[in-house]
Amino acid sequence: MGKVAAKIKVMPSGTEIDLDELQERLEQSLPEGAKINGFERDDVAFGLVALLPTVIVPDDAGGTEAVEEAFTDVEGVESVAVENVGRI
């Protein structure tokens, strides 16, 4: 079984969200077997900045679904969208 790398766009619920704290909460919410291989930040508009973690997950039937669900449940997250997926 291989692994998959996915870049996920996480939009905070507002400009007042501390991105460093949000990043920590995202790391803590990861399901078993998944790990974050770095973060990028993307200026969206009007002071809103999206987090773009690259997540490594096992290449099984669920793919990135468990990570997306975990990120959606994190306090301060407005939306989660997979930007890019590839096998490694």
Secondary structure as UniProt FT lines:
FT   STRAND          3..12
FT   TURN            15..16
FT   HELIX           19..29
FT   TURN            32..33
FT   STRAND          35..45
FT   TURN            46..47
FT   STRAND          48..58
FT   TURN            61..64
FT   HELIX           65..72
FT   TURN            75..76
FT   STRAND          77..87
//
